[in-house]
């Protein structure tokens, strides 16, 4: 395994700045537990809560990126549309044509729920108030290099690591095994116990 540690083994200090992955935010908030109805995800949520406590105790800071915000919104939108029998793009287009008010309401509900998750993070004093990571050509080039070097499945995941490096984060926090191959000297990857054990 590369430069990856389980949450419990992280020795955090007030100098640490952690970038949180979308998967972490979903697990921490309990969203994935609620939407998937899986009790087996509860221990992972508890691990995420413990890590946030550890960040607070160490007086470290954490943030999310523009990629995380976009992915959160996209996932929540997808789930709202599925609840309204719109699982495909064709279904969404049909709904937009037949009932534009309902379509708009779904979009707004997803945005409101996403913003509620962000507002709950902002209640934690150690949350960095700005969403980080503007995408420009240099960031995309770095993301492409990272995707190639570490065989990361998607460009969005590679953009997350590129943002973490560019913005000088000390840690990248996730519950997604796709990051287990990342081995950057300047960035420690932190994962939950199950992700760490299943590499």
PyMOL commands that set and color helices and strands:
alter all, ss='L'
color gray80, all
select helices_A, chain A and resi 7-9+22-29+31-36+39-58+66-83+89-98+100-122+137-150+155-166+177-179+193-197
alter helices_A, ss='H'
color red, helices_A
select strands_A, chain A and resi 4-6+17-20+61-64+171-174+188-191
alter strands_A, ss='S'
color yellow, strands_A
deselect
rebuild
show_as cartoon
